[in-house]
Amino acid sequence: MEDRKPQERRETISEKSKKQAQFWLEYGQQLSDSIRYTEALAAIERAVSLDEMNVEALYAKGTCLAMLARYDEALETFEHTLLLDEKYVPALDGKAWALGILGRQKEALAAVEME
């Protein structure tokens, strides 16, 4: 299954798994909104495990990691998200934010420059 394209893998995820992933994502977002980032991260990681192609869940994971000051991990997560959807604006923004915090301003600016 590793040699399949992202879209092909996405089509193999059952509707039940997608619904469960959406539930965990929404729950994680509620926890994040309540500034409960550790718990939010656990819920969002559950969502990602159910639907690894869900860019919204991956972005939320990166955001939680950043809010927990785990900037290198957040950056990796945003970059992984962009491998799945290179034009997903929230992940571009998150990547630039993480790069900026890590002191990599030139890379941060390049991450958000539009062609």
N, C-alpha and C positions, 0 to 999 in steps of 0.2 A: 504494500500500500504506500510505501515511502516514495515511489517513483511517480505517483499521481500528482497532477497539478492541483493547486489549492481549490479551485472551483469543483473539480471532480471529487475531492475529499469532502467538501462541504455538502455535496449532494448525497453522500452516504450517511450523514448524521440523521438519525431518526427524528421524527417530529416530537416524540416524547422527550428525547434528550434536549432538543432545542427549547422546548417549553420549560424544562427543568433548569436549563442554563439561564433562561430569561428570568425565572423566579429568583435564582441566586444572585444574578446581576442586580436586579431591582432591590433585593434585600441588602446587598452590599452597598449600593448607592445610598440607601436610607441610612445605613450605619455611618457611611462616610459623611453624609450631610449632618449627622449628629456628632461629628468629630471623634468617631470611634474607629480609627483607621486600622488598628490591628485586627479587630473583628471584621471590618469591612474587607480587608485583604483576604482573610480566610474564606469569606463568602464568595468573593469575586474569583479567587483561585478555583473554587468549586465550579463556578460557572465556566471558567476556561477549560477545566478538565472535561466538562460535558460537551463543550463546543469550542474546540481549539482554534477554529477559524473565525470566531466572533470578534471583529475588530473593536467593537464598542466595549466588550468585556476586557480585552487586552489593554485598551486605553485606560479603562478604570483601574486595572491592576497597576499600570505604570503610575497613575496619579496617586494611588494609595502608597506605593513604594516611595514616591517623592515626598509625600506628606510625612512619611516616617523617616525622612532624611537618608533614605537608601538610594541615593542619586545614581550611582553606577548601574544598579539593578533596574531602576526606572528607565534610564536611557536605553538599556538593552531591550526592555519591554516595548518602549516606543519604536525602536528600530525594527523589532520583530513585527509589530503591528504594520509598519510601513512596507515590509516585505509582502504582506498580504494585500494591502491597499495603499499604493504609493501616494495617493492623493487624499488620504484621510486627514483632513485639516486638524482635528483635535490632536492627533498623534504628531503631526508636524510641529504644532505649537508646544506640545509636551516635550518633544525632543529638544527644541530650541531652549525651552525653559531649563531643562536638566543640564544641557550644555553650558548655559549661562551661569548656573549655580556652580558648576564644576570649573568655572574660570576659562572656559573655551569659547569666548565671545565671537571670534571670527567664524567658527563652525556654527555657532548659534544663529548668527545672521544669515549664513549660507543656507541653513536648514529652512528658513522661512522666505527666502527670496523666490519670487514667482518669475517664471520665464515669460 
